[in-house]
Amino acid sequence: MRNEWILDVLADLQTFARDNGLSVLAEQLDDTRLVAATELALTGEGICGNECGATRAVGGLARGC
């Protein structure tokens, strides 16, 4: 969980990009957030450090975390 701050930073950058008409960048940052969340979950440093972490991190519904 200690590295989840990067997801907030990417979300802030994405909001800035959208608000300033940088739609391609905003779309790329959305993809980047998904990659970051997945990697954090898979390394045990994300939302859920077990096997369901990747699913939850990318918006899936996993039970038992």
Buried (B, 14 or more C-beta within 10 A) or exposed (E): EEEBEBBEEBEEBBEEBBEEEBEEBBEEBBEBBBEBBBBBBBEEBBBBBEEBBBBBBBEEEBEEE
